[in-house]
Amino acid sequence: MQLKIQCMQDSYDKLLKILPLLIKDPSRLTEAKQLVQQLDEFYQSSEWLELYDRSEEFNIDTRGNYSVLSEDAIWNVLSEFDRLTSISKRDV
């Protein structure tokens, strides 16, 4: 379980780095979409809720970011992705 959470945390961290680049570098969009899908599936699963309830049991390297087991971290990054992709669509 620890490994899965860390994998999701790593995906979250990677997406945080890619998001600011999306408007200037749309070639990163495919990679960002894959990370978004992975994080969204994890966040929407009943497993996430169970892990959230037990979050104190896990030692996750967040690299200074919010934990994927925090209440709003994934929600916020998914919302930011939607915002940025809607801006990109308007600029086309």
PDB file of N, CA, C and O in Angstrom:
ATOM      1  N   MET A   1       0.827  -1.194   0.000  1.00  0.00           N
ATOM      2  CA  MET A   1       0.000   0.000   0.000  1.00  0.00           C
ATOM      3  C   MET A   1       0.872   1.259   0.000  1.00  0.00           C
ATOM      4  O   MET A   1       0.590   2.223  -0.712  1.00  0.00           O
ATOM      5  N   GLN A   2       1.922   1.233   0.801  1.00  0.00           N
ATOM      6  CA  GLN A   2       2.855   2.359   0.874  1.00  0.00           C
ATOM      7  C   GLN A   2       3.410   2.693  -0.515  1.00  0.00           C
ATOM      8  O   GLN A   2       3.511   3.862  -0.889  1.00  0.00           O
ATOM      9  N   LEU A   3       3.761   1.670  -1.256  1.00  0.00           N
ATOM     10  CA  LEU A   3       4.327   1.861  -2.597  1.00  0.00           C
ATOM     11  C   LEU A   3       3.322   2.509  -3.544  1.00  0.00           C
ATOM     12  O   LEU A   3       3.683   3.391  -4.323  1.00  0.00           O
ATOM     13  N   LYS A   4       2.064   2.076  -3.482  1.00  0.00           N
ATOM     14  CA  LYS A   4       1.026   2.658  -4.349  1.00  0.00           C
ATOM     15  C   LYS A   4       0.819   4.133  -4.026  1.00  0.00           C
ATOM     16  O   LYS A   4       0.709   4.963  -4.928  1.00  0.00           O
ATOM     17  N   ILE A   5       0.766   4.452  -2.747  1.00  0.00           N
ATOM     18  CA  ILE A   5       0.573   5.859  -2.360  1.00  0.00           C
ATOM     19  C   ILE A   5       1.748   6.693  -2.842  1.00  0.00           C
ATOM     20  O   ILE A   5       1.560   7.800  -3.348  1.00  0.00           O
ATOM     21  N   GLN A   6       2.960   6.171  -2.688  1.00  0.00           N
ATOM     22  CA  GLN A   6       4.134   6.922  -3.139  1.00  0.00           C
ATOM     23  C   GLN A   6       4.118   7.099  -4.647  1.00  0.00           C
ATOM     24  O   GLN A   6       4.519   8.147  -5.153  1.00  0.00           O
ATOM     25  N   CYS A   7       3.660   6.086  -5.368  1.00  0.00           N
ATOM     26  CA  CYS A   7       3.538   6.189  -6.831  1.00  0.00           C
ATOM     27  C   CYS A   7       2.560   7.305  -7.206  1.00  0.00           C
ATOM     28  O   CYS A   7       2.840   8.096  -8.107  1.00  0.00           O
ATOM     29  N   MET A   8       1.432   7.371  -6.531  1.00  0.00           N
ATOM     30  CA  MET A   8       0.446   8.439  -6.788  1.00  0.00           C
ATOM     31  C   MET A   8       1.034   9.799  -6.407  1.00  0.00           C
ATOM     32  O   MET A   8       0.798  10.794  -7.092  1.00  0.00           O
ATOM     33  N   GLN A   9       1.796   9.839  -5.317  1.00  0.00           N
ATOM     34  CA  GLN A   9       2.438  11.089  -4.904  1.00  0.00           C
ATOM     35  C   GLN A   9       3.429  11.542  -5.976  1.00  0.00           C
ATOM     36  O   GLN A   9       3.492  12.726  -6.307  1.00  0.00           O
ATOM     37  N   ASP A  10       4.195  10.607  -6.511  1.00  0.00           N
ATOM     38  CA  ASP A  10       5.154  10.936  -7.565  1.00  0.00           C
ATOM     39  C   ASP A  10       4.442  11.461  -8.812  1.00  0.00           C
ATOM     40  O   ASP A  10       4.922  12.397  -9.452  1.00  0.00           O
ATOM     41  N   SER A  11       3.300  10.862  -9.158  1.00  0.00           N
ATOM     42  CA  SER A  11       2.519  11.339 -10.305  1.00  0.00           C
ATOM     43  C   SER A  11       1.985  12.747 -10.044  1.00  0.00           C
ATOM     44  O   SER A  11       2.011  13.605 -10.926  1.00  0.00           O
ATOM     45  N   TYR A  12       1.512  12.969  -8.846  1.00  0.00           N
ATOM     46  CA  TYR A  12       1.022  14.292  -8.439  1.00  0.00           C
ATOM     47  C   TYR A  12       2.142  15.333  -8.560  1.00  0.00           C
ATOM     48  O   TYR A  12       1.943  16.410  -9.123  1.00  0.00           O
ATOM     49  N   ASP A  13       3.311  14.999  -8.028  1.00  0.00           N
ATOM     50  CA  ASP A  13       4.442  15.929  -8.087  1.00  0.00           C
ATOM     51  C   ASP A  13       4.828  16.237  -9.533  1.00  0.00           C
ATOM     52  O   ASP A  13       5.118  17.383  -9.876  1.00  0.00           O
ATOM     53  N   LYS A  14       4.828  15.213 -10.369  1.00  0.00           N
ATOM     54  CA  LYS A  14       5.174  15.386 -11.783  1.00  0.00           C
ATOM     55  C   LYS A  14       4.153  16.291 -12.479  1.00  0.00           C
ATOM     56  O   LYS A  14       4.521  17.166 -13.262  1.00  0.00           O
ATOM     57  N   LEU A  15       2.873  16.071 -12.187  1.00  0.00           N
ATOM     58  CA  LEU A  15       1.827  16.898 -12.791  1.00  0.00           C
ATOM     59  C   LEU A  15       1.964  18.356 -12.348  1.00  0.00           C
ATOM     60  O   LEU A  15       1.766  19.271 -13.147  1.00  0.00           O
ATOM     61  N   LEU A  16       2.299  18.569 -11.087  1.00  0.00           N
ATOM     62  CA  LEU A  16       2.505  19.941 -10.605  1.00  0.00           C
ATOM     63  C   LEU A  16       3.602  20.654 -11.396  1.00  0.00           C
ATOM     64  O   LEU A  16       3.514  21.857 -11.643  1.00  0.00           O
ATOM     65  N   LYS A  17       4.620  19.917 -11.786  1.00  0.00           N
ATOM     66  CA  LYS A  17       5.717  20.514 -12.563  1.00  0.00           C
ATOM     67  C   LYS A  17       5.318  20.778 -14.012  1.00  0.00           C
ATOM     68  O   LYS A  17       5.779  21.745 -14.618  1.00  0.00           O
ATOM     69  N   ILE A  18       4.467  19.925 -14.563  1.00  0.00           N
ATOM     70  CA  ILE A  18       4.066  20.048 -15.967  1.00  0.00           C
ATOM     71  C   ILE A  18       3.033  21.155 -16.173  1.00  0.00           C
ATOM     72  O   ILE A  18       3.076  21.857 -17.184  1.00  0.00           O
ATOM     73  N   LEU A  19       2.117  21.317 -15.239  1.00  0.00           N
ATOM     74  CA  LEU A  19       1.014  22.265 -15.431  1.00  0.00           C
ATOM     75  C   LEU A  19       1.449  23.666 -15.850  1.00  0.00           C
ATOM     76  O   LEU A  19       0.863  24.216 -16.782  1.00  0.00           O
ATOM     77  N   PRO A  20       2.442  24.266 -15.211  1.00  0.00           N
ATOM     78  CA  PRO A  20       2.813  25.622 -15.631  1.00  0.00           C
ATOM     79  C   PRO A  20       3.385  25.688 -17.051  1.00  0.00           C
ATOM     80  O   PRO A  20       3.449  26.764 -17.646  1.00  0.00           O
ATOM     81  N   LEU A  21       3.794  24.558 -17.583  1.00  0.00           N
ATOM     82  CA  LEU A  21       4.396  24.516 -18.921  1.00  0.00           C
ATOM     83  C   LEU A  21       3.384  24.299 -20.037  1.00  0.00           C
ATOM     84  O   LEU A  21       3.696  24.510 -21.209  1.00  0.00           O
ATOM     85  N   LEU A  22       2.177  23.881 -19.681  1.00  0.00           N
ATOM     86  CA  LEU A  22       1.205  23.459 -20.700  1.00  0.00           C
ATOM     87  C   LEU A  22       0.842  24.533 -21.717  1.00  0.00           C
ATOM     88  O   LEU A  22       0.724  24.238 -22.906  1.00  0.00           O
ATOM     89  N   ILE A  23       0.667  25.742 -21.280  1.00  0.00           N
ATOM     90  CA  ILE A  23       0.235  26.786 -22.222  1.00  0.00           C
ATOM     91  C   ILE A  23       1.335  27.084 -23.243  1.00  0.00           C
ATOM     92  O   ILE A  23       1.044  27.297 -24.420  1.00  0.00           O
ATOM     93  N   LYS A  24       2.586  27.100 -22.804  1.00  0.00           N
ATOM     94  CA  LYS A  24       3.686  27.392 -23.722  1.00  0.00           C
ATOM     95  C   LYS A  24       4.177  26.159 -24.461  1.00  0.00           C
ATOM     96  O   LYS A  24       4.763  26.272 -25.538  1.00  0.00           O
ATOM     97  N   ASP A  25       3.941  24.979 -23.891  1.00  0.00           N
ATOM     98  CA  ASP A  25       4.437  23.740 -24.486  1.00  0.00           C
ATOM     99  C   ASP A  25       3.334  22.688 -24.524  1.00  0.00           C
ATOM    100  O   ASP A  25       3.315  21.784 -23.689  1.00  0.00           O
ATOM    101  N   PRO A  26       2.415  22.795 -25.484  1.00  0.00           N
ATOM    102  CA  PRO A  26       1.295  21.857 -25.561  1.00  0.00           C
ATOM    103  C   PRO A  26       1.713  20.411 -25.827  1.00  0.00           C
ATOM    104  O   PRO A  26       0.891  19.503 -25.709  1.00  0.00           O
ATOM    105  N   SER A  27       2.965  20.189 -26.181  1.00  0.00           N
ATOM    106  CA  SER A  27       3.418  18.813 -26.410  1.00  0.00           C
ATOM    107  C   SER A  27       3.391  17.998 -25.120  1.00  0.00           C
ATOM    108  O   SER A  27       3.442  16.770 -25.172  1.00  0.00           O
ATOM    109  N   ARG A  28       3.312  18.643 -23.989  1.00  0.00           N
ATOM    110  CA  ARG A  28       3.252  17.959 -22.691  1.00  0.00           C
ATOM    111  C   ARG A  28       1.821  17.558 -22.318  1.00  0.00           C
ATOM    112  O   ARG A  28       1.605  16.928 -21.282  1.00  0.00           O
ATOM    113  N   LEU A  29       0.852  17.916 -23.149  1.00  0.00           N
ATOM    114  CA  LEU A  29      -0.551  17.668 -22.837  1.00  0.00           C
ATOM    115  C   LEU A  29      -0.870  16.177 -22.692  1.00  0.00           C
ATOM    116  O   LEU A  29      -1.597  15.798 -21.774  1.00  0.00           O
ATOM    117  N   THR A  30      -0.352  15.341 -23.560  1.00  0.00           N
ATOM    118  CA  THR A  30      -0.611  13.902 -23.490  1.00  0.00           C
ATOM    119  C   THR A  30      -0.109  13.327 -22.171  1.00  0.00           C
ATOM    120  O   THR A  30      -0.806  12.555 -21.513  1.00  0.00           O
ATOM    121  N   GLU A  31       1.086  13.705 -21.798  1.00  0.00           N
ATOM    122  CA  GLU A  31       1.652  13.243 -20.527  1.00  0.00           C
ATOM    123  C   GLU A  31       0.802  13.729 -19.354  1.00  0.00           C
ATOM    124  O   GLU A  31       0.521  12.971 -18.425  1.00  0.00           O
ATOM    125  N   ALA A  32       0.397  14.990 -19.405  1.00  0.00           N
ATOM    126  CA  ALA A  32      -0.430  15.555 -18.336  1.00  0.00           C
ATOM    127  C   ALA A  32      -1.770  14.832 -18.248  1.00  0.00           C
ATOM    128  O   ALA A  32      -2.250  14.549 -17.151  1.00  0.00           O
ATOM    129  N   LYS A  33      -2.376  14.531 -19.397  1.00  0.00           N
ATOM    130  CA  LYS A  33      -3.662  13.825 -19.398  1.00  0.00           C
ATOM    131  C   LYS A  33      -3.538  12.446 -18.765  1.00  0.00           C
ATOM    132  O   LYS A  33      -4.434  12.016 -18.038  1.00  0.00           O
ATOM    133  N   GLN A  34      -2.449  11.756 -19.031  1.00  0.00           N
ATOM    134  CA  GLN A  34      -2.239  10.439 -18.437  1.00  0.00           C
ATOM    135  C   GLN A  34      -2.123  10.538 -16.918  1.00  0.00           C
ATOM    136  O   GLN A  34      -2.695   9.723 -16.194  1.00  0.00           O
ATOM    137  N   LEU A  35      -1.394  11.521 -16.445  1.00  0.00           N
ATOM    138  CA  LEU A  35      -1.250  11.722 -15.002  1.00  0.00           C
ATOM    139  C   LEU A  35      -2.585  12.111 -14.371  1.00  0.00           C
ATOM    140  O   LEU A  35      -2.926  11.641 -13.286  1.00  0.00           O
ATOM    141  N   VAL A  36      -3.332  12.965 -15.053  1.00  0.00           N
ATOM    142  CA  VAL A  36      -4.651  13.380 -14.561  1.00  0.00           C
ATOM    143  C   VAL A  36      -5.570  12.168 -14.445  1.00  0.00           C
ATOM    144  O   VAL A  36      -6.256  12.004 -13.436  1.00  0.00           O
ATOM    145  N   GLN A  37      -5.588  11.334 -15.452  1.00  0.00           N
ATOM    146  CA  GLN A  37      -6.449  10.148 -15.423  1.00  0.00           C
ATOM    147  C   GLN A  37      -6.060   9.228 -14.268  1.00  0.00           C
ATOM    148  O   GLN A  37      -6.923   8.732 -13.544  1.00  0.00           O
ATOM    149  N   GLN A  38      -4.773   9.007 -14.101  1.00  0.00           N
ATOM    150  CA  GLN A  38      -4.288   8.145 -13.028  1.00  0.00           C
ATOM    151  C   GLN A  38      -4.688   8.700 -11.653  1.00  0.00           C
ATOM    152  O   GLN A  38      -5.185   7.965 -10.801  1.00  0.00           O
ATOM    153  N   LEU A  39      -4.468   9.990 -11.452  1.00  0.00           N
ATOM    154  CA  LEU A  39      -4.805  10.602 -10.173  1.00  0.00           C
ATOM    155  C   LEU A  39      -6.309  10.659  -9.942  1.00  0.00           C
ATOM    156  O   LEU A  39      -6.773  10.443  -8.822  1.00  0.00           O
ATOM    157  N   ASP A  40      -7.066  10.947 -10.983  1.00  0.00           N
ATOM    158  CA  ASP A  40      -8.517  11.016 -10.854  1.00  0.00           C
ATOM    159  C   ASP A  40      -9.099   9.648 -10.479  1.00  0.00           C
ATOM    160  O   ASP A  40      -9.962   9.563  -9.606  1.00  0.00           O
ATOM    161  N   GLU A  41      -8.635   8.591 -11.126  1.00  0.00           N
ATOM    162  CA  GLU A  41      -9.109   7.244 -10.806  1.00  0.00           C
ATOM    163  C   GLU A  41      -8.787   6.894  -9.354  1.00  0.00           C
ATOM    164  O   GLU A  41      -9.618   6.315  -8.655  1.00  0.00           O
ATOM    165  N   PHE A  42      -7.601   7.238  -8.907  1.00  0.00           N
ATOM    166  CA  PHE A  42      -7.204   6.982  -7.527  1.00  0.00           C
ATOM    167  C   PHE A  42      -8.081   7.773  -6.567  1.00  0.00           C
ATOM    168  O   PHE A  42      -8.570   7.232  -5.575  1.00  0.00           O
ATOM    169  N   TYR A  43      -8.278   9.045  -6.859  1.00  0.00           N
ATOM    170  CA  TYR A  43      -9.041   9.936  -5.981  1.00  0.00           C
ATOM    171  C   TYR A  43     -10.511   9.538  -5.907  1.00  0.00           C
ATOM    172  O   TYR A  43     -11.131   9.680  -4.853  1.00  0.00           O
ATOM    173  N   GLN A  44     -11.075   9.046  -6.999  1.00  0.00           N
ATOM    174  CA  GLN A  44     -12.485   8.664  -7.043  1.00  0.00           C
ATOM    175  C   GLN A  44     -12.743   7.263  -6.461  1.00  0.00           C
ATOM    176  O   GLN A  44     -13.894   6.867  -6.282  1.00  0.00           O
ATOM    177  N   SER A  45     -11.693   6.537  -6.174  1.00  0.00           N
ATOM    178  CA  SER A  45     -11.859   5.164  -5.692  1.00  0.00           C
ATOM    179  C   SER A  45     -12.191   5.128  -4.199  1.00  0.00           C
ATOM    180  O   SER A  45     -11.855   6.040  -3.444  1.00  0.00           O
ATOM    181  N   SER A  46     -12.851   4.061  -3.805  1.00  0.00           N
ATOM    182  CA  SER A  46     -13.125   3.871  -2.375  1.00  0.00           C
ATOM    183  C   SER A  46     -11.824   3.631  -1.618  1.00  0.00           C
ATOM    184  O   SER A  46     -11.737   3.890  -0.418  1.00  0.00           O
ATOM    185  N   GLU A  47     -10.829   3.142  -2.318  1.00  0.00           N
ATOM    186  CA  GLU A  47      -9.515   2.917  -1.715  1.00  0.00           C
ATOM    187  C   GLU A  47      -8.920   4.221  -1.192  1.00  0.00           C
ATOM    188  O   GLU A  47      -8.331   4.242  -0.111  1.00  0.00           O
ATOM    189  N   TRP A  48      -9.071   5.322  -1.956  1.00  0.00           N
ATOM    190  CA  TRP A  48      -8.525   6.604  -1.509  1.00  0.00           C
ATOM    191  C   TRP A  48      -9.150   7.011  -0.180  1.00  0.00           C
ATOM    192  O   TRP A  48      -8.447   7.470   0.720  1.00  0.00           O
ATOM    193  N   LEU A  49     -10.451   6.849  -0.051  1.00  0.00           N
ATOM    194  CA  LEU A  49     -11.136   7.234   1.181  1.00  0.00           C
ATOM    195  C   LEU A  49     -10.624   6.416   2.368  1.00  0.00           C
ATOM    196  O   LEU A  49     -10.417   6.946   3.459  1.00  0.00           O
ATOM    197  N   GLU A  50     -10.427   5.141   2.140  1.00  0.00           N
ATOM    198  CA  GLU A  50      -9.885   4.284   3.197  1.00  0.00           C
ATOM    199  C   GLU A  50      -8.469   4.730   3.576  1.00  0.00           C
ATOM    200  O   GLU A  50      -8.135   4.815   4.758  1.00  0.00           O
ATOM    201  N   LEU A  51      -7.649   5.010   2.574  1.00  0.00           N
ATOM    202  CA  LEU A  51      -6.280   5.457   2.828  1.00  0.00           C
ATOM    203  C   LEU A  51      -6.262   6.826   3.504  1.00  0.00           C
ATOM    204  O   LEU A  51      -5.437   7.085   4.380  1.00  0.00           O
ATOM    205  N   TYR A  52      -7.168   7.687   3.094  1.00  0.00           N
ATOM    206  CA  TYR A  52      -7.304   9.010   3.721  1.00  0.00           C
ATOM    207  C   TYR A  52      -7.573   8.856   5.222  1.00  0.00           C
ATOM    208  O   TYR A  52      -6.980   9.552   6.045  1.00  0.00           O
ATOM    209  N   ASP A  53      -8.473   7.938   5.559  1.00  0.00           N
ATOM    210  CA  ASP A  53      -8.810   7.699   6.963  1.00  0.00           C
ATOM    211  C   ASP A  53      -7.630   7.143   7.757  1.00  0.00           C
ATOM    212  O   ASP A  53      -7.573   7.290   8.977  1.00  0.00           O
ATOM    213  N   ARG A  54      -6.690   6.503   7.058  1.00  0.00           N
ATOM    214  CA  ARG A  54      -5.519   5.900   7.710  1.00  0.00           C
ATOM    215  C   ARG A  54      -4.228   6.635   7.362  1.00  0.00           C
ATOM    216  O   ARG A  54      -3.141   6.092   7.560  1.00  0.00           O
ATOM    217  N   SER A  55      -4.326   7.834   6.858  1.00  0.00           N
ATOM    218  CA  SER A  55      -3.160   8.547   6.315  1.00  0.00           C
ATOM    219  C   SER A  55      -2.001   8.693   7.298  1.00  0.00           C
ATOM    220  O   SER A  55      -0.846   8.774   6.880  1.00  0.00           O
ATOM    221  N   GLU A  56      -2.291   8.728   8.574  1.00  0.00           N
ATOM    222  CA  GLU A  56      -1.222   8.879   9.573  1.00  0.00           C
ATOM    223  C   GLU A  56      -0.321   7.652   9.643  1.00  0.00           C
ATOM    224  O   GLU A  56       0.779   7.726  10.191  1.00  0.00           O
ATOM    225  N   GLU A  57      -0.769   6.533   9.097  1.00  0.00           N
ATOM    226  CA  GLU A  57       0.010   5.295   9.115  1.00  0.00           C
ATOM    227  C   GLU A  57       1.118   5.275   8.061  1.00  0.00           C
ATOM    228  O   GLU A  57       2.027   4.448   8.134  1.00  0.00           O
ATOM    229  N   PHE A  58       1.048   6.168   7.095  1.00  0.00           N
ATOM    230  CA  PHE A  58       1.955   6.102   5.950  1.00  0.00           C
ATOM    231  C   PHE A  58       2.983   7.223   5.994  1.00  0.00           C
ATOM    232  O   PHE A  58       2.689   8.354   6.381  1.00  0.00           O
ATOM    233  N   ASN A  59       4.189   6.877   5.590  1.00  0.00           N
ATOM    234  CA  ASN A  59       5.274   7.846   5.516  1.00  0.00           C
ATOM    235  C   ASN A  59       5.548   8.120   4.036  1.00  0.00           C
ATOM    236  O   ASN A  59       6.219   7.340   3.361  1.00  0.00           O
ATOM    237  N   ILE A  60       5.022   9.230   3.550  1.00  0.00           N
ATOM    238  CA  ILE A  60       5.100   9.566   2.128  1.00  0.00           C
ATOM    239  C   ILE A  60       6.080  10.710   1.923  1.00  0.00           C
ATOM    240  O   ILE A  60       6.047  11.705   2.648  1.00  0.00           O
ATOM    241  N   ASP A  61       6.956  10.564   0.931  1.00  0.00           N
ATOM    242  CA  ASP A  61       7.862  11.652   0.566  1.00  0.00           C
ATOM    243  C   ASP A  61       7.111  12.591  -0.367  1.00  0.00           C
ATOM    244  O   ASP A  61       6.931  12.286  -1.546  1.00  0.00           O
ATOM    245  N   THR A  62       6.676  13.723   0.153  1.00  0.00           N
ATOM    246  CA  THR A  62       5.878  14.671  -0.629  1.00  0.00           C
ATOM    247  C   THR A  62       6.728  15.695  -1.361  1.00  0.00           C
ATOM    248  O   THR A  62       6.203  16.478  -2.153  1.00  0.00           O
ATOM    249  N   ARG A  63       8.023  15.704  -1.113  1.00  0.00           N
ATOM    250  CA  ARG A  63       8.941  16.666  -1.734  1.00  0.00           C
ATOM    251  C   ARG A  63       8.465  18.106  -1.541  1.00  0.00           C
ATOM    252  O   ARG A  63       8.629  18.954  -2.418  1.00  0.00           O
ATOM    253  N   GLY A  64       7.878  18.356  -0.386  1.00  0.00           N
ATOM    254  CA  GLY A  64       7.442  19.712  -0.060  1.00  0.00           C
ATOM    255  C   GLY A  64       6.070  20.082  -0.594  1.00  0.00           C
ATOM    256  O   GLY A  64       5.603  21.199  -0.370  1.00  0.00           O
ATOM    257  N   ASN A  65       5.419  19.167  -1.295  1.00  0.00           N
ATOM    258  CA  ASN A  65       4.070  19.411  -1.810  1.00  0.00           C
ATOM    259  C   ASN A  65       3.043  18.842  -0.837  1.00  0.00           C
ATOM    260  O   ASN A  65       3.398  18.174   0.134  1.00  0.00           O
ATOM    261  N   TYR A  66       1.779  19.111  -1.104  1.00  0.00           N
ATOM    262  CA  TYR A  66       0.723  18.486  -0.314  1.00  0.00           C
ATOM    263  C   TYR A  66       0.730  16.989  -0.563  1.00  0.00           C
ATOM    264  O   TYR A  66       1.188  16.528  -1.608  1.00  0.00           O
ATOM    265  N   SER A  67       0.229  16.242   0.384  1.00  0.00           N
ATOM    266  CA  SER A  67       0.112  14.798   0.240  1.00  0.00           C
ATOM    267  C   SER A  67      -1.113  14.467  -0.608  1.00  0.00           C
ATOM    268  O   SER A  67      -2.133  15.152  -0.534  1.00  0.00           O
ATOM    269  N   VAL A  68      -1.002  13.407  -1.417  1.00  0.00           N
ATOM    270  CA  VAL A  68      -2.162  12.956  -2.191  1.00  0.00           C
ATOM    271  C   VAL A  68      -3.246  12.411  -1.278  1.00  0.00           C
ATOM    272  O   VAL A  68      -4.361  12.146  -1.728  1.00  0.00           O
ATOM    273  N   LEU A  69      -2.937  12.244  -0.021  1.00  0.00           N
ATOM    274  CA  LEU A  69      -3.939  11.809   0.945  1.00  0.00           C
ATOM    275  C   LEU A  69      -4.524  12.978   1.718  1.00  0.00           C
ATOM    276  O   LEU A  69      -5.327  12.780   2.629  1.00  0.00           O
ATOM    277  N   SER A  70      -4.131  14.191   1.364  1.00  0.00           N
ATOM    278  CA  SER A  70      -4.784  15.347   1.977  1.00  0.00           C
ATOM    279  C   SER A  70      -6.133  15.541   1.280  1.00  0.00           C
ATOM    280  O   SER A  70      -6.354  15.040   0.178  1.00  0.00           O
ATOM    281  N   GLU A  71      -7.005  16.258   1.925  1.00  0.00           N
ATOM    282  CA  GLU A  71      -8.381  16.345   1.431  1.00  0.00           C
ATOM    283  C   GLU A  71      -8.507  17.025   0.065  1.00  0.00           C
ATOM    284  O   GLU A  71      -9.348  16.623  -0.739  1.00  0.00           O
ATOM    285  N   ASP A  72      -7.706  18.024  -0.208  1.00  0.00           N
ATOM    286  CA  ASP A  72      -7.919  18.821  -1.423  1.00  0.00           C
ATOM    287  C   ASP A  72      -6.792  18.783  -2.452  1.00  0.00           C
ATOM    288  O   ASP A  72      -6.943  19.375  -3.520  1.00  0.00           O
ATOM    289  N   ALA A  73      -5.689  18.126  -2.186  1.00  0.00           N
ATOM    290  CA  ALA A  73      -4.531  18.186  -3.089  1.00  0.00           C
ATOM    291  C   ALA A  73      -4.861  17.731  -4.503  1.00  0.00           C
ATOM    292  O   ALA A  73      -4.623  18.466  -5.461  1.00  0.00           O
ATOM    293  N   ILE A  74      -5.399  16.538  -4.642  1.00  0.00           N
ATOM    294  CA  ILE A  74      -5.700  16.021  -5.982  1.00  0.00           C
ATOM    295  C   ILE A  74      -6.811  16.838  -6.625  1.00  0.00           C
ATOM    296  O   ILE A  74      -6.733  17.163  -7.809  1.00  0.00           O
ATOM    297  N   TRP A  75      -7.834  17.169  -5.864  1.00  0.00           N
ATOM    298  CA  TRP A  75      -8.938  17.981  -6.396  1.00  0.00           C
ATOM    299  C   TRP A  75      -8.400  19.284  -6.987  1.00  0.00           C
ATOM    300  O   TRP A  75      -8.791  19.681  -8.084  1.00  0.00           O
ATOM    301  N   ASN A  76      -7.516  19.934  -6.268  1.00  0.00           N
ATOM    302  CA  ASN A  76      -6.976  21.221  -6.722  1.00  0.00           C
ATOM    303  C   ASN A  76      -6.145  21.080  -7.987  1.00  0.00           C
ATOM    304  O   ASN A  76      -6.258  21.912  -8.887  1.00  0.00           O
ATOM    305  N   VAL A  77      -5.319  20.055  -8.077  1.00  0.00           N
ATOM    306  CA  VAL A  77      -4.483  19.899  -9.265  1.00  0.00           C
ATOM    307  C   VAL A  77      -5.330  19.508 -10.477  1.00  0.00           C
ATOM    308  O   VAL A  77      -5.031  19.917 -11.598  1.00  0.00           O
ATOM    309  N   LEU A  78      -6.380  18.723 -10.260  1.00  0.00           N
ATOM    310  CA  LEU A  78      -7.283  18.381 -11.365  1.00  0.00           C
ATOM    311  C   LEU A  78      -8.047  19.613 -11.839  1.00  0.00           C
ATOM    312  O   LEU A  78      -8.258  19.795 -13.038  1.00  0.00           O
ATOM    313  N   SER A  79      -8.457  20.446 -10.908  1.00  0.00           N
ATOM    314  CA  SER A  79      -9.144  21.695 -11.259  1.00  0.00           C
ATOM    315  C   SER A  79      -8.226  22.633 -12.026  1.00  0.00           C
ATOM    316  O   SER A  79      -8.652  23.284 -12.980  1.00  0.00           O
ATOM    317  N   GLU A  80      -6.982  22.701 -11.615  1.00  0.00           N
ATOM    318  CA  GLU A  80      -6.011  23.550 -12.312  1.00  0.00           C
ATOM    319  C   GLU A  80      -5.772  23.044 -13.736  1.00  0.00           C
ATOM    320  O   GLU A  80      -5.660  23.838 -14.670  1.00  0.00           O
ATOM    321  N   PHE A  81      -5.695  21.733 -13.898  1.00  0.00           N
ATOM    322  CA  PHE A  81      -5.546  21.159 -15.232  1.00  0.00           C
ATOM    323  C   PHE A  81      -6.735  21.554 -16.110  1.00  0.00           C
ATOM    324  O   PHE A  81      -6.551  21.976 -17.252  1.00  0.00           O
ATOM    325  N   ASP A  82      -7.941  21.419 -15.585  1.00  0.00           N
ATOM    326  CA  ASP A  82      -9.138  21.807 -16.346  1.00  0.00           C
ATOM    327  C   ASP A  82      -9.103  23.282 -16.717  1.00  0.00           C
ATOM    328  O   ASP A  82      -9.446  23.652 -17.840  1.00  0.00           O
ATOM    329  N   ARG A  83      -8.697  24.112 -15.791  1.00  0.00           N
ATOM    330  CA  ARG A  83      -8.627  25.556 -16.050  1.00  0.00           C
ATOM    331  C   ARG A  83      -7.625  25.856 -17.165  1.00  0.00           C
ATOM    332  O   ARG A  83      -7.920  26.616 -18.087  1.00  0.00           O
ATOM    333  N   LEU A  84      -6.452  25.256 -17.072  1.00  0.00           N
ATOM    334  CA  LEU A  84      -5.414  25.510 -18.072  1.00  0.00           C
ATOM    335  C   LEU A  84      -5.795  24.977 -19.448  1.00  0.00           C
ATOM    336  O   LEU A  84      -5.519  25.619 -20.462  1.00  0.00           O
ATOM    337  N   THR A  85      -6.414  23.831 -19.486  1.00  0.00           N
ATOM    338  CA  THR A  85      -6.794  23.279 -20.800  1.00  0.00           C
ATOM    339  C   THR A  85      -7.953  24.074 -21.393  1.00  0.00           C
ATOM    340  O   THR A  85      -8.057  24.174 -22.616  1.00  0.00           O
ATOM    341  N   SER A  86      -8.820  24.636 -20.568  1.00  0.00           N
ATOM    342  CA  SER A  86      -9.901  25.476 -21.118  1.00  0.00           C
ATOM    343  C   SER A  86      -9.338  26.795 -21.637  1.00  0.00           C
ATOM    344  O   SER A  86      -9.847  27.332 -22.621  1.00  0.00           O
ATOM    345  N   ILE A  87      -8.299  27.326 -20.996  1.00  0.00           N
ATOM    346  CA  ILE A  87      -7.632  28.541 -21.502  1.00  0.00           C
ATOM    347  C   ILE A  87      -6.983  28.244 -22.850  1.00  0.00           C
ATOM    348  O   ILE A  87      -7.088  29.039 -23.784  1.00  0.00           O
ATOM    349  N   SER A  88      -6.321  27.112 -22.945  1.00  0.00           N
ATOM    350  CA  SER A  88      -5.656  26.734 -24.196  1.00  0.00           C
ATOM    351  C   SER A  88      -6.651  26.595 -25.329  1.00  0.00           C
ATOM    352  O   SER A  88      -6.361  26.990 -26.458  1.00  0.00           O
ATOM    353  N   LYS A  89      -7.821  26.040 -25.048  1.00  0.00           N
ATOM    354  CA  LYS A  89      -8.845  25.858 -26.078  1.00  0.00           C
ATOM    355  C   LYS A  89      -9.380  27.217 -26.560  1.00  0.00           C
ATOM    356  O   LYS A  89      -9.680  27.391 -27.742  1.00  0.00           O
ATOM    357  N   ARG A  90      -9.494  28.163 -25.641  1.00  0.00           N
ATOM    358  CA  ARG A  90      -9.994  29.506 -26.016  1.00  0.00           C
ATOM    359  C   ARG A  90      -8.978  30.257 -26.865  1.00  0.00           C
ATOM    360  O   ARG A  90      -9.349  31.071 -27.711  1.00  0.00           O
ATOM    361  N   ASP A  91      -7.697  29.983 -26.640  1.00  0.00           N
ATOM    362  CA  ASP A  91      -6.647  30.685 -27.373  1.00  0.00           C
ATOM    363  C   ASP A  91      -6.435  30.148 -28.779  1.00  0.00           C
ATOM    364  O   ASP A  91      -5.736  30.764 -29.585  1.00  0.00           O
ATOM    365  N   VAL A  92      -7.031  29.011 -29.072  1.00  0.00           N
ATOM    366  CA  VAL A  92      -6.841  28.391 -30.393  1.00  0.00           C
ATOM    367  C   VAL A  92      -7.666  29.093 -31.442  1.00  0.00           C
ATOM    368  O   VAL A  92      -7.633  28.710 -32.612  1.00  0.00           O
TER     369      VAL A  92
END
